[in-house]
Amino acid sequence: MYSKILRLHFPKSEVEKPIVCNLARNYDLIFTILNAGILPRREGFMVMELSGTRKNFDKGINYLKSQGIDVQNASQEIKRDDTICNHCGSCTAVCPTEALFIKRPEMEVLFDQAKCSICQLCVPACPPRAMKVRALNQTFF
């Protein structure tokens, strides 16, 4: 079984198509959607774990690309620079997995990296820019 976490970027022309369903049906792949932000008639993103045989995985990736979807390895991680974080909590409002949360009563923002889905929503939401994307390796499809 071959498995990778992927970050997909959908152009607005493709968001209403059953693309992920086709991965399971036509390529015998198993997917777990870790995070998504897709709205009708607008572009979107999805972070997913995709698993299957290597041959089917490669065919599925080629299918995604043929549909105009940008496919990247989620070979990144989100890091917080604690030296510039002012614990304002802006990042907690956009974090869908609650990896960023406020510890009460101290009102301290904590980051549980194990819960992070690498959606990157916290990066632009952070006023002091304490949240950073760090590449683990630069392997792309």
C-alpha positions in Angstrom: 0.0 0.0 0.0 1.4 3.4 -1.1 0.2 6.5 0.8 0.9 10.2 0.7 -0.6 13.4 2.1 -1.4 15.7 -0.8 -2.4 19.4 -1.2 -4.7 19.9 -4.1 -5.6 23.3 -5.7 -8.8 23.2 -7.7 -9.5 25.8 -10.4 -13.0 27.2 -10.3 -14.0 25.3 -13.4 -13.5 22.0 -11.5 -14.9 22.5 -8.0 -18.4 21.1 -8.8 -17.2 17.9 -10.4 -17.0 14.5 -8.5 -13.2 14.3 -8.9 -12.4 12.8 -5.5 -15.2 10.3 -5.9 -13.7 9.3 -9.2 -10.3 8.5 -7.5 -12.1 5.9 -5.4 -14.4 4.5 -8.1 -12.0 4.5 -11.2 -8.6 4.0 -9.6 -9.4 1.9 -6.5 -7.8 4.5 -4.2 -8.7 5.3 -0.6 -8.9 8.9 0.5 -9.2 10.7 3.7 -10.0 14.4 3.5 -8.0 16.2 6.2 -9.2 19.7 5.3 -10.9 21.5 2.4 -12.1 24.9 1.4 -14.1 24.6 -1.8 -17.0 26.8 -2.7 -19.2 26.7 -5.9 -17.9 28.7 -8.8 -14.7 29.6 -6.9 -11.3 27.9 -6.7 -10.6 25.8 -3.7 -8.1 23.6 -1.9 -8.0 20.2 -0.3 -5.5 18.4 1.9 -6.0 14.7 1.7 -4.3 11.4 2.4 -4.4 9.2 -0.7 -3.7 5.5 -0.5 -3.6 2.5 -2.9 -1.2 0.5 -5.0 1.7 2.6 -6.5 0.4 1.9 -10.0 -3.1 3.1 -9.2 -1.8 6.0 -7.2 0.2 7.2 -10.2 -2.8 6.8 -12.5 -4.9 8.8 -10.0 -2.4 11.6 -9.9 -2.3 11.8 -13.7 -6.1 11.9 -13.7 -6.1 14.8 -11.2 -3.5 16.7 -13.4 -5.6 16.1 -16.5 -8.5 17.8 -14.8 -6.4 20.9 -14.3 -5.8 20.3 -10.6 -2.5 21.4 -9.1 -1.1 18.5 -7.0 1.6 18.9 -4.5 3.1 16.7 -1.8 2.1 18.1 1.6 5.8 17.8 2.5 5.5 20.9 4.6 4.8 21.7 8.2 3.5 24.7 9.9 5.8 26.2 12.6 5.2 29.0 15.0 7.9 31.5 15.9 7.3 31.8 19.6 9.6 34.9 19.8 7.2 37.0 17.7 3.8 35.4 18.7 1.9 37.9 20.8 -0.9 35.4 21.6 -3.6 37.6 20.0 -5.7 34.5 19.1 -6.4 35.4 15.4 -5.0 32.1 14.2 -7.4 30.2 16.5 -10.4 31.6 14.7 -9.4 30.1 11.4 -7.9 26.7 12.5 -10.3 24.0 11.4 -8.7 21.2 13.4 -8.2 23.2 16.7 -4.4 22.7 16.5 -4.2 26.3 17.6 -6.2 27.0 20.7 -6.3 29.3 23.7 -5.2 28.0 27.1 -7.4 29.5 29.7 -7.2 31.3 32.1 -3.7 32.2 31.0 -5.0 33.4 27.6 -2.0 31.8 25.9 -2.2 30.5 22.4 -0.9 26.9 22.1 -0.1 25.0 19.0 -0.6 21.2 18.8 1.3 20.3 15.7 0.0 16.7 15.7 -3.5 18.1 15.0 -2.3 20.4 12.2 -3.7 19.5 8.7 -1.3 21.9 7.0 -4.2 23.9 5.5 -2.1 27.1 6.0 -5.1 29.2 6.9 -3.3 30.4 10.0 -0.4 31.9 8.0 -2.2 35.0 6.6 -4.4 35.3 9.7 -1.5 35.9 12.0 -0.9 39.7 12.4 2.7 39.4 13.6 3.5 36.6 11.0 4.5 34.1 13.7 3.0 31.2 11.7 5.3 29.9 8.9 5.3 27.2 6.3 8.4 25.1 6.4 9.3 22.8 3.5 10.4 19.3 4.6 11.5 18.5 1.1 10.8 19.9 -2.3 9.5 16.8 -4.0 6.5 17.7 -6.2 4.6 15.6 -8.8 
